[in-house]
Amino acid sequence: MSTKGGSVILRIYFALVSFVTLMMLIFSVSDLINVALKTYVFKFADAPEYPMYCESQFIKENVKETAEETEARCARNKEQENQSAIIRKQQSLVRDISMLIVSLPLFFIHFRIVLRDWKEMKKEV
């Protein structure tokens, strides 16, 4: 499909879709790189920003628990926090890969048409 002799609206459509899908590609690839760097290179970049306080002094007044119970609760909380971080990373990866799968073909199809149209316009001048 060529936009030669076509309307200006059609040319704008192809240029806008190419731009939007290019931005989708850039954001998804940069997020994939971010996740990969945090996972394999800068492992402490994913550390929790806020410390978790588990001592019994931070528990409600009417709750009585032993030191072993406090340690067990703290270990459970830490494990849940680690699992949540893994889940967030996996969700981010799934989102980024799906954006790549959708935007890559759309970008190449639309940009190929825009590029062909630009070359035809350049030949006419």
BAZA-881400 format. One record per atom (N, C-alpha, C): residue in one letter; atom name; x, y, z. Coordinates in nm, 2 decimals. Example, Ala and Ser with C-alpha at 12.3 -4.5 7.8 and 13.67 -1.06 7.14 Angstrom:
2
{pt A,N,{1.32,-0.57,0.78}}
{pt A,CA,{1.23,-0.45,0.78}}
{pt A,C,{1.32,-0.33,0.78}}
{pt S,N,{1.28,-0.22,0.71}}
{pt S,CA,{1.37,-0.11,0.71}}
{pt S,C,{1.29,0.00,0.79}}
This chain:
125
{pt M,N,{0.08,-0.12,0.00}}
{pt M,CA,{0.00,0.00,0.00}}
{pt M,C,{0.09,0.12,0.00}}
{pt S,N,{0.06,0.22,-0.08}}
{pt S,CA,{0.13,0.34,-0.09}}
{pt S,C,{0.04,0.46,-0.07}}
{pt T,N,{0.09,0.56,-0.02}}
{pt T,CA,{0.01,0.68,0.00}}
{pt T,C,{0.02,0.78,-0.11}}
{pt K,N,{0.09,0.74,-0.22}}
{pt K,CA,{0.12,0.83,-0.33}}
{pt K,C,{-0.02,0.88,-0.39}}
{pt G,N,{-0.03,1.00,-0.40}}
{pt G,CA,{-0.16,1.05,-0.45}}
{pt G,C,{-0.27,1.05,-0.34}}
{pt G,N,{-0.24,0.99,-0.23}}
{pt G,CA,{-0.34,0.98,-0.12}}
{pt G,C,{-0.36,1.11,-0.05}}
{pt S,N,{-0.45,1.10,0.05}}
{pt S,CA,{-0.48,1.22,0.12}}
{pt S,C,{-0.37,1.25,0.23}}
{pt V,N,{-0.37,1.37,0.27}}
{pt V,CA,{-0.28,1.41,0.38}}
{pt V,C,{-0.31,1.34,0.51}}
{pt I,N,{-0.43,1.31,0.53}}
{pt I,CA,{-0.48,1.24,0.65}}
{pt I,C,{-0.42,1.10,0.66}}
{pt L,N,{-0.41,1.04,0.54}}
{pt L,CA,{-0.35,0.90,0.54}}
{pt L,C,{-0.20,0.91,0.57}}
{pt R,N,{-0.14,1.00,0.51}}
{pt R,CA,{0.01,1.02,0.54}}
{pt R,C,{0.03,1.05,0.69}}
{pt I,N,{-0.05,1.14,0.75}}
{pt I,CA,{-0.04,1.17,0.89}}
{pt I,C,{-0.07,1.04,0.97}}
{pt Y,N,{-0.17,0.96,0.93}}
{pt Y,CA,{-0.20,0.84,1.01}}
{pt Y,C,{-0.08,0.75,1.01}}
{pt F,N,{-0.02,0.72,0.89}}
{pt F,CA,{0.10,0.63,0.89}}
{pt F,C,{0.21,0.68,0.97}}
{pt A,N,{0.24,0.81,0.96}}
{pt A,CA,{0.35,0.87,1.04}}
{pt A,C,{0.32,0.87,1.19}}
{pt L,N,{0.20,0.89,1.23}}
{pt L,CA,{0.16,0.89,1.37}}
{pt L,C,{0.17,0.74,1.43}}
{pt V,N,{0.12,0.65,1.35}}
{pt V,CA,{0.12,0.51,1.40}}
{pt V,C,{0.27,0.46,1.41}}
{pt S,N,{0.35,0.50,1.31}}
{pt S,CA,{0.49,0.47,1.32}}
{pt S,C,{0.56,0.53,1.44}}
{pt F,N,{0.53,0.65,1.47}}
{pt F,CA,{0.59,0.72,1.59}}
{pt F,C,{0.54,0.65,1.72}}
{pt V,N,{0.41,0.63,1.73}}
{pt V,CA,{0.36,0.57,1.85}}
{pt V,C,{0.42,0.43,1.87}}
{pt T,N,{0.42,0.35,1.77}}
{pt T,CA,{0.48,0.21,1.79}}
{pt T,C,{0.63,0.22,1.81}}
{pt L,N,{0.70,0.32,1.76}}
{pt L,CA,{0.84,0.33,1.79}}
{pt L,C,{0.86,0.37,1.94}}
{pt M,N,{0.77,0.45,1.99}}
{pt M,CA,{0.78,0.49,2.13}}
{pt M,C,{0.75,0.36,2.22}}
{pt M,N,{0.65,0.28,2.18}}
{pt M,CA,{0.62,0.16,2.25}}
{pt M,C,{0.74,0.07,2.25}}
{pt L,N,{0.81,0.06,2.14}}
{pt L,CA,{0.93,-0.03,2.13}}
{pt L,C,{1.04,0.03,2.22}}
{pt I,N,{1.06,0.16,2.22}}
{pt I,CA,{1.16,0.22,2.30}}
{pt I,C,{1.14,0.19,2.45}}
{pt F,N,{1.01,0.22,2.49}}
{pt F,CA,{0.98,0.20,2.63}}
{pt F,C,{0.99,0.05,2.68}}
{pt S,N,{0.94,-0.04,2.60}}
{pt S,CA,{0.95,-0.18,2.63}}
{pt S,C,{1.09,-0.23,2.64}}
{pt V,N,{1.17,-0.19,2.54}}
{pt V,CA,{1.31,-0.24,2.54}}
{pt V,C,{1.39,-0.18,2.65}}
{pt S,N,{1.36,-0.05,2.68}}
{pt S,CA,{1.44,0.01,2.80}}
{pt S,C,{1.39,-0.05,2.93}}
{pt D,N,{1.27,-0.09,2.94}}
{pt D,CA,{1.22,-0.15,3.07}}
{pt D,C,{1.28,-0.29,3.08}}
{pt L,N,{1.29,-0.37,2.96}}
{pt L,CA,{1.35,-0.50,2.97}}
{pt L,C,{1.50,-0.49,3.01}}
{pt I,N,{1.57,-0.39,2.95}}
{pt I,CA,{1.71,-0.37,2.99}}
{pt I,C,{1.72,-0.33,3.14}}
{pt N,N,{1.63,-0.25,3.19}}
{pt N,CA,{1.63,-0.21,3.33}}
{pt N,C,{1.61,-0.34,3.42}}
{pt V,N,{1.52,-0.42,3.38}}
{pt V,CA,{1.49,-0.54,3.46}}
{pt V,C,{1.62,-0.64,3.46}}
{pt A,N,{1.67,-0.65,3.34}}
{pt A,CA,{1.79,-0.74,3.32}}
{pt A,C,{1.91,-0.68,3.40}}
{pt L,N,{1.93,-0.55,3.40}}
{pt L,CA,{2.04,-0.49,3.47}}
{pt L,C,{2.02,-0.51,3.62}}
{pt K,N,{1.90,-0.49,3.67}}
{pt K,CA,{1.87,-0.50,3.81}}
{pt K,C,{1.88,-0.65,3.86}}
{pt T,N,{1.85,-0.74,3.77}}
{pt T,CA,{1.86,-0.88,3.81}}
{pt T,C,{2.00,-0.94,3.80}}
{pt Y,N,{2.08,-0.90,3.70}}
{pt Y,CA,{2.20,-0.97,3.68}}
{pt Y,C,{2.33,-0.89,3.71}}
{pt V,N,{2.32,-0.76,3.70}}
{pt V,CA,{2.44,-0.67,3.72}}
{pt V,C,{2.43,-0.60,3.85}}
{pt F,N,{2.33,-0.52,3.87}}
{pt F,CA,{2.32,-0.44,3.99}}
{pt F,C,{2.22,-0.50,4.08}}
{pt K,N,{2.25,-0.60,4.15}}
{pt K,CA,{2.16,-0.68,4.23}}
{pt K,C,{2.10,-0.61,4.35}}
{pt F,N,{2.17,-0.51,4.40}}
{pt F,CA,{2.12,-0.44,4.52}}
{pt F,C,{2.03,-0.32,4.47}}
{pt A,N,{2.02,-0.29,4.35}}
{pt A,CA,{1.93,-0.19,4.30}}
{pt A,C,{1.79,-0.22,4.32}}
{pt D,N,{1.76,-0.34,4.34}}
{pt D,CA,{1.62,-0.39,4.37}}
{pt D,C,{1.59,-0.40,4.52}}
{pt A,N,{1.68,-0.36,4.60}}
{pt A,CA,{1.66,-0.38,4.75}}
{pt A,C,{1.54,-0.29,4.79}}
{pt P,N,{1.47,-0.33,4.89}}
{pt P,CA,{1.36,-0.24,4.94}}
{pt P,C,{1.41,-0.11,4.98}}
{pt E,N,{1.33,-0.01,4.95}}
{pt E,CA,{1.37,0.13,4.98}}
{pt E,C,{1.34,0.16,5.13}}
{pt Y,N,{1.25,0.10,5.19}}
{pt Y,CA,{1.21,0.13,5.33}}
{pt Y,C,{1.23,0.00,5.41}}
{pt P,N,{1.30,0.02,5.52}}
{pt P,CA,{1.33,-0.10,5.61}}
{pt P,C,{1.20,-0.15,5.67}}
{pt M,N,{1.20,-0.28,5.70}}
{pt M,CA,{1.08,-0.34,5.76}}
{pt M,C,{1.11,-0.37,5.90}}
{pt Y,N,{1.03,-0.31,5.99}}
{pt Y,CA,{1.06,-0.33,6.13}}
{pt Y,C,{0.97,-0.44,6.18}}
{pt C,N,{1.03,-0.54,6.25}}
{pt C,CA,{0.96,-0.66,6.29}}
{pt C,C,{0.96,-0.68,6.44}}
{pt E,N,{1.03,-0.59,6.51}}
{pt E,CA,{1.05,-0.61,6.66}}
{pt E,C,{0.91,-0.61,6.72}}
{pt S,N,{0.90,-0.67,6.83}}
{pt S,CA,{0.77,-0.68,6.90}}
{pt S,C,{0.72,-0.54,6.95}}
{pt Q,N,{0.82,-0.45,6.97}}
{pt Q,CA,{0.78,-0.31,7.02}}
{pt Q,C,{0.69,-0.24,6.91}}
{pt F,N,{0.70,-0.28,6.79}}
{pt F,CA,{0.62,-0.21,6.69}}
{pt F,C,{0.48,-0.28,6.66}}
{pt I,N,{0.45,-0.38,6.74}}
{pt I,CA,{0.33,-0.45,6.73}}
{pt I,C,{0.23,-0.39,6.83}}
{pt K,N,{0.10,-0.41,6.80}}
{pt K,CA,{0.00,-0.35,6.88}}
{pt K,C,{0.01,-0.39,7.03}}
{pt E,N,{-0.03,-0.30,7.11}}
{pt E,CA,{-0.01,-0.32,7.26}}
{pt E,C,{-0.07,-0.45,7.31}}
{pt N,N,{-0.19,-0.49,7.26}}
{pt N,CA,{-0.27,-0.60,7.32}}
{pt N,C,{-0.22,-0.73,7.26}}
{pt V,N,{-0.13,-0.73,7.16}}
{pt V,CA,{-0.08,-0.86,7.11}}
{pt V,C,{0.04,-0.90,7.18}}
{pt K,N,{0.04,-1.02,7.24}}
{pt K,CA,{0.16,-1.07,7.31}}
{pt K,C,{0.21,-1.19,7.23}}
{pt E,N,{0.34,-1.18,7.19}}
{pt E,CA,{0.41,-1.29,7.12}}
{pt E,C,{0.55,-1.31,7.17}}
{pt T,N,{0.59,-1.43,7.16}}
{pt T,CA,{0.73,-1.46,7.21}}
{pt T,C,{0.83,-1.42,7.10}}
{pt A,N,{0.96,-1.43,7.14}}
{pt A,CA,{1.06,-1.39,7.05}}
{pt A,C,{1.06,-1.48,6.93}}
{pt E,N,{1.04,-1.61,6.95}}
{pt E,CA,{1.03,-1.70,6.84}}
{pt E,C,{0.92,-1.67,6.74}}
{pt E,N,{0.80,-1.64,6.80}}
{pt E,CA,{0.69,-1.60,6.71}}
{pt E,C,{0.72,-1.47,6.63}}
{pt T,N,{0.79,-1.38,6.70}}
{pt T,CA,{0.83,-1.25,6.63}}
{pt T,C,{0.92,-1.28,6.51}}
{pt E,N,{1.02,-1.37,6.54}}
{pt E,CA,{1.12,-1.40,6.44}}
{pt E,C,{1.05,-1.48,6.32}}
{pt A,N,{0.96,-1.57,6.36}}
{pt A,CA,{0.89,-1.64,6.25}}
{pt A,C,{0.80,-1.55,6.17}}
{pt R,N,{0.73,-1.45,6.23}}
{pt R,CA,{0.65,-1.36,6.16}}
{pt R,C,{0.74,-1.27,6.07}}
{pt C,N,{0.85,-1.23,6.12}}
{pt C,CA,{0.95,-1.15,6.04}}
{pt C,C,{1.00,-1.22,5.92}}
{pt A,N,{1.03,-1.35,5.94}}
{pt A,CA,{1.07,-1.43,5.83}}
{pt A,C,{0.96,-1.45,5.72}}
{pt R,N,{0.84,-1.47,5.77}}
{pt R,CA,{0.73,-1.48,5.68}}
{pt R,C,{0.71,-1.35,5.60}}
{pt N,N,{0.72,-1.24,5.67}}
{pt N,CA,{0.70,-1.11,5.60}}
{pt N,C,{0.81,-1.09,5.50}}
{pt K,N,{0.93,-1.12,5.53}}
{pt K,CA,{1.04,-1.10,5.44}}
{pt K,C,{1.03,-1.19,5.32}}
{pt E,N,{0.98,-1.32,5.34}}
{pt E,CA,{0.96,-1.41,5.23}}
{pt E,C,{0.85,-1.36,5.14}}
{pt Q,N,{0.74,-1.30,5.20}}
{pt Q,CA,{0.63,-1.25,5.12}}
{pt Q,C,{0.68,-1.13,5.04}}
{pt E,N,{0.76,-1.05,5.10}}
{pt E,CA,{0.82,-0.93,5.03}}
{pt E,C,{0.90,-0.97,4.91}}
{pt N,N,{0.99,-1.08,4.93}}
{pt N,CA,{1.07,-1.13,4.82}}
{pt N,C,{0.98,-1.19,4.71}}
{pt Q,N,{0.88,-1.26,4.75}}
{pt Q,CA,{0.79,-1.32,4.64}}
{pt Q,C,{0.72,-1.21,4.57}}
{pt S,N,{0.68,-1.10,4.64}}
{pt S,CA,{0.61,-0.99,4.57}}
{pt S,C,{0.70,-0.92,4.47}}
{pt A,N,{0.83,-0.91,4.51}}
{pt A,CA,{0.93,-0.85,4.41}}
{pt A,C,{0.95,-0.93,4.29}}
{pt I,N,{0.95,-1.06,4.31}}
{pt I,CA,{0.96,-1.15,4.19}}
{pt I,C,{0.84,-1.15,4.10}}
{pt I,N,{0.72,-1.14,4.17}}
{pt I,CA,{0.60,-1.13,4.09}}
{pt I,C,{0.60,-1.00,4.01}}
{pt R,N,{0.64,-0.89,4.07}}
{pt R,CA,{0.64,-0.76,4.00}}
{pt R,C,{0.74,-0.76,3.88}}
{pt K,N,{0.85,-0.82,3.90}}
{pt K,CA,{0.95,-0.84,3.79}}
{pt K,C,{0.89,-0.92,3.67}}
{pt Q,N,{0.83,-1.03,3.71}}
{pt Q,CA,{0.77,-1.12,3.60}}
{pt Q,C,{0.65,-1.05,3.53}}
{pt Q,N,{0.57,-0.97,3.61}}
{pt Q,CA,{0.46,-0.90,3.54}}
{pt Q,C,{0.52,-0.79,3.45}}
{pt S,N,{0.63,-0.73,3.49}}
{pt S,CA,{0.69,-0.63,3.40}}
{pt S,C,{0.75,-0.69,3.28}}
{pt L,N,{0.81,-0.81,3.29}}
{pt L,CA,{0.86,-0.88,3.17}}
{pt L,C,{0.75,-0.92,3.08}}
{pt V,N,{0.65,-0.97,3.13}}
{pt V,CA,{0.53,-1.01,3.05}}
{pt V,C,{0.48,-0.89,2.97}}
{pt R,N,{0.46,-0.78,3.04}}
{pt R,CA,{0.41,-0.66,2.98}}
{pt R,C,{0.50,-0.61,2.87}}
{pt D,N,{0.63,-0.61,2.89}}
{pt D,CA,{0.73,-0.56,2.80}}
{pt D,C,{0.74,-0.65,2.67}}
{pt I,N,{0.74,-0.78,2.70}}
{pt I,CA,{0.75,-0.87,2.58}}
{pt I,C,{0.62,-0.86,2.50}}
{pt S,N,{0.50,-0.85,2.56}}
{pt S,CA,{0.38,-0.84,2.48}}
{pt S,C,{0.38,-0.71,2.41}}
{pt M,N,{0.43,-0.60,2.46}}
{pt M,CA,{0.44,-0.48,2.39}}
{pt M,C,{0.53,-0.49,2.27}}
{pt L,N,{0.64,-0.56,2.28}}
{pt L,CA,{0.73,-0.59,2.17}}
{pt L,C,{0.66,-0.67,2.06}}
{pt I,N,{0.59,-0.77,2.10}}
{pt I,CA,{0.52,-0.86,2.00}}
{pt I,C,{0.42,-0.78,1.93}}
{pt V,N,{0.35,-0.69,1.99}}
{pt V,CA,{0.25,-0.61,1.92}}
{pt V,C,{0.31,-0.50,1.84}}
{pt S,N,{0.40,-0.42,1.90}}
{pt S,CA,{0.44,-0.30,1.83}}
{pt S,C,{0.55,-0.32,1.72}}
{pt L,N,{0.63,-0.43,1.73}}
{pt L,CA,{0.73,-0.45,1.63}}
{pt L,C,{0.67,-0.47,1.49}}
{pt P,N,{0.58,-0.56,1.47}}
{pt P,CA,{0.52,-0.57,1.33}}
{pt P,C,{0.45,-0.45,1.29}}
{pt L,N,{0.38,-0.38,1.38}}
{pt L,CA,{0.30,-0.26,1.34}}
{pt L,C,{0.40,-0.15,1.30}}
{pt F,N,{0.51,-0.14,1.37}}
{pt F,CA,{0.61,-0.04,1.34}}
{pt F,C,{0.67,-0.06,1.20}}
{pt F,N,{0.71,-0.19,1.18}}
{pt F,CA,{0.77,-0.22,1.05}}
{pt F,C,{0.68,-0.20,0.93}}
{pt I,N,{0.55,-0.24,0.95}}
{pt I,CA,{0.46,-0.23,0.84}}
{pt I,C,{0.43,-0.08,0.81}}
{pt H,N,{0.40,0.00,0.91}}
{pt H,CA,{0.37,0.14,0.89}}
{pt H,C,{0.49,0.22,0.84}}
{pt F,N,{0.61,0.19,0.91}}
{pt F,CA,{0.72,0.27,0.87}}
{pt F,C,{0.77,0.24,0.73}}
{pt R,N,{0.76,0.12,0.69}}
{pt R,CA,{0.79,0.08,0.55}}
{pt R,C,{0.71,0.16,0.45}}
{pt I,N,{0.59,0.18,0.48}}
{pt I,CA,{0.50,0.26,0.39}}
{pt I,C,{0.54,0.40,0.39}}
{pt V,N,{0.57,0.46,0.51}}
{pt V,CA,{0.61,0.60,0.52}}
{pt V,C,{0.74,0.62,0.45}}
{pt L,N,{0.83,0.53,0.47}}
{pt L,CA,{0.96,0.54,0.40}}
{pt L,C,{0.95,0.53,0.25}}
{pt R,N,{0.87,0.44,0.20}}
{pt R,CA,{0.84,0.43,0.06}}
{pt R,C,{0.78,0.56,0.00}}
{pt D,N,{0.69,0.61,0.08}}
{pt D,CA,{0.62,0.74,0.04}}
{pt D,C,{0.72,0.85,0.04}}
{pt W,N,{0.81,0.86,0.13}}
{pt W,CA,{0.91,0.97,0.14}}
{pt W,C,{1.01,0.95,0.02}}
{pt K,N,{1.04,0.83,-0.02}}
{pt K,CA,{1.13,0.81,-0.13}}
{pt K,C,{1.07,0.85,-0.26}}
{pt E,N,{0.94,0.82,-0.27}}
{pt E,CA,{0.86,0.86,-0.40}}
{pt E,C,{0.85,1.01,-0.40}}
{pt M,N,{0.83,1.08,-0.29}}
{pt M,CA,{0.82,1.22,-0.29}}
{pt M,C,{0.95,1.29,-0.33}}
{pt K,N,{1.06,1.22,-0.28}}
{pt K,CA,{1.19,1.28,-0.31}}
{pt K,C,{1.23,1.26,-0.46}}
{pt K,N,{1.18,1.15,-0.52}}
{pt K,CA,{1.20,1.13,-0.66}}
{pt K,C,{1.13,1.24,-0.75}}
{pt E,N,{1.01,1.28,-0.70}}
{pt E,CA,{0.93,1.37,-0.77}}
{pt E,C,{0.99,1.51,-0.77}}
{pt V,N,{1.07,1.54,-0.67}}
{pt V,CA,{1.12,1.68,-0.66}}
{pt V,C,{1.25,1.69,-0.74}}
